[in-house]
Amino acid sequence: MTTRFASAAEMMSRVLGIPGYAFAQIGHPVSSATDDQLRAMARTAIEQGLAMLVRSEA
């Protein structure tokens, strides 16, 4: 999800009954990003996704 649309995604998660649903966020826009910027965005999304998968409930 790009930062531009994060608030819409948060609203939809509440509407669908799963408030606080976690999702990765990357910069906006994507369409004009260079290859290097896209790679950095992908790394960011991967890191965020991994953190969501392995987060500790302690």
Rosetta blueprint (number, residue, H / E / L):
1 M L
2 T E
3 T H
4 R H
5 F H
6 A H
7 S H
8 A H
9 A H
10 E H
11 M H
12 M H
13 S H
14 R H
15 V H
16 L L
17 G L
18 I L
19 P L
20 G L
21 Y L
22 A L
23 F L
24 A L
25 Q L
26 I E
27 G L
28 H L
29 P L
30 V L
31 S L
32 S L
33 A L
34 T L
35 D H
36 D H
37 Q H
38 L H
39 R H
40 A H
41 M H
42 A H
43 R H
44 T H
45 A H
46 I H
47 E H
48 Q H
49 G H
50 L H
51 A H
52 M H
53 L H
54 V H
55 R L
56 S L
57 E L
58 A L
